């Protein structure tokens, strides 16, 4: 018979199994090399080696680009889940109507996470 105690135990086990998936979307980081001046969510990012960190409590994310000797650059993005883990860190870059390079997406190696700008 399926009573309230059994129901609570089943719900707990489901939440326990889902915890790693939920935790993966809360925060993360990766290293990215930027070889040309980019715009990310309207903010300029100069060439250099960056540690990129993101935090999220919802699909919206706060993304911080950190490089040695310079102030951190903080922009907003959106977390998007993929079907499988990415093999390596990568960036999606497009040209805007003015010919500037615009960062549209970051993919984090070893995770199913993309950040879209």
C-alpha positions as CSV (number, residue, x, y, z in Angstrom):
1,X,0.0,0.0,0.0
2,X,1.3,3.5,-0.9
3,X,0.8,5.6,2.2
4,X,2.1,9.1,3.0
5,X,5.3,7.9,4.5
6,X,6.2,6.0,1.4
7,X,5.3,9.0,-0.7
8,X,7.6,11.2,1.2
9,X,10.5,8.7,0.9
10,X,9.9,8.5,-2.9
11,X,9.9,12.3,-3.2
12,X,13.1,12.5,-1.2
13,X,14.8,10.0,-3.4
14,X,13.8,11.8,-6.6
15,X,15.1,15.1,-5.2
16,X,18.3,13.4,-4.1
17,X,18.8,12.0,-7.6
18,X,18.1,15.4,-9.2
19,X,20.4,17.4,-6.9
20,X,23.6,17.0,-9.1
21,X,21.7,18.2,-12.1
22,X,20.2,21.2,-10.2
23,X,23.6,22.1,-8.7
24,X,25.3,22.1,-12.1
25,X,23.1,25.0,-13.2
26,X,23.8,27.2,-10.2
27,X,27.4,28.2,-10.9
28,X,30.5,27.3,-12.9
29,X,33.6,28.5,-14.5
30,X,35.9,28.0,-17.4
31,X,38.9,29.6,-19.1
32,X,38.6,31.4,-22.4
33,X,41.1,33.1,-24.7
34,X,39.8,36.2,-26.4
35,X,41.9,37.2,-29.5
36,X,39.9,40.2,-30.7
37,X,37.8,42.9,-29.1
38,X,34.3,41.5,-28.4
39,X,30.9,42.8,-27.2
40,X,29.2,40.7,-24.6
41,X,25.7,41.9,-23.7
42,X,26.7,45.4,-24.9
43,X,29.9,45.4,-22.8
44,X,33.3,45.6,-24.4
45,X,35.8,42.7,-23.7
46,X,39.4,43.3,-24.8
47,X,41.7,40.5,-26.0
48,X,43.3,38.4,-23.2
49,X,43.0,35.3,-21.2
50,X,39.9,35.2,-19.0
51,X,38.6,33.1,-16.2
52,X,34.8,33.2,-16.8
53,X,32.5,32.5,-13.8
54,X,28.8,32.4,-13.8
55,X,26.1,32.2,-11.1
56,X,22.4,31.6,-11.5
57,X,19.3,30.9,-9.4
58,X,17.1,30.8,-12.5
59,X,17.7,30.8,-16.2
60,X,19.2,34.3,-15.9
61,X,22.9,34.3,-15.1
62,X,25.5,36.8,-13.9
63,X,28.7,36.2,-15.8
64,X,32.0,37.6,-14.7
65,X,35.1,37.9,-16.9
66,X,38.3,38.1,-14.8
67,X,41.8,38.7,-16.2
68,X,44.9,39.6,-14.3
69,X,45.5,43.2,-13.5
70,X,42.1,44.5,-14.7
71,X,38.8,45.1,-13.1
72,X,36.3,42.2,-13.6
73,X,33.7,42.6,-16.3
74,X,30.2,41.6,-15.2
75,X,27.4,41.0,-17.8
76,X,24.0,39.2,-17.8
77,X,23.3,36.1,-19.7
78,X,20.9,33.1,-19.8
79,X,21.6,29.5,-18.9
80,X,20.7,26.9,-21.5
81,X,20.9,23.2,-20.9
82,X,22.2,20.9,-23.7
83,X,21.5,17.2,-24.2
84,X,25.1,16.1,-23.7
85,X,28.2,17.4,-22.1
86,X,30.5,19.6,-24.3
87,X,34.0,18.3,-25.0
88,X,35.7,21.6,-24.5
89,X,35.1,25.3,-23.8
90,X,34.1,27.3,-26.8
91,X,32.6,30.6,-27.8
92,X,30.0,31.5,-30.4
93,X,30.8,34.8,-32.1
94,X,28.9,36.7,-34.7
95,X,29.3,40.1,-36.5
96,X,26.7,42.8,-35.8
97,X,25.5,45.3,-38.4
98,X,28.5,47.5,-37.7
99,X,31.0,44.7,-38.3
100,X,31.9,44.3,-34.6
101,X,32.4,40.9,-33.1
102,X,29.6,40.0,-30.7
103,X,29.9,37.2,-28.2
104,X,26.6,35.2,-28.5
105,X,27.4,32.1,-26.4
106,X,29.8,30.3,-24.1
107,X,29.9,26.5,-23.8
108,X,31.6,25.0,-20.8
109,X,33.7,21.8,-21.4
110,X,32.6,18.8,-19.3
111,X,29.2,20.4,-18.6
112,X,25.8,20.5,-20.4
113,X,25.7,24.3,-19.8
114,X,25.7,27.1,-22.3
115,X,25.5,30.8,-21.4
116,X,23.7,32.8,-24.1
117,X,24.0,36.6,-24.4
